[in-house]
Amino acid sequence: MDDDFCRERARTVRALAEQADPFIRKRLLQLAAHYERRVAQPEKADRDRADLPALWPSIWPT
């Protein structure tokens, strides 16, 4: 997802949480935190492959 989208969605969800009852407020704040974490994390493909050793040896003879 786009970082700007996640930031804006977190802001919108927090605004909704201000008007919600306590149970819904807790859930909305958790959702906003989820969106904020997505902005703070690198892309999934970069995160999954960065600094990982190869798991399988080459099967082709050199």
Secondary structure, DSSP 4 states (H G I P E B T S, - for coil): --HHHHHHHHHHHHHHHHHS-HHHHHHHHHHHHHHHHHHHSPPHHHHHHTTPPPSS---S--
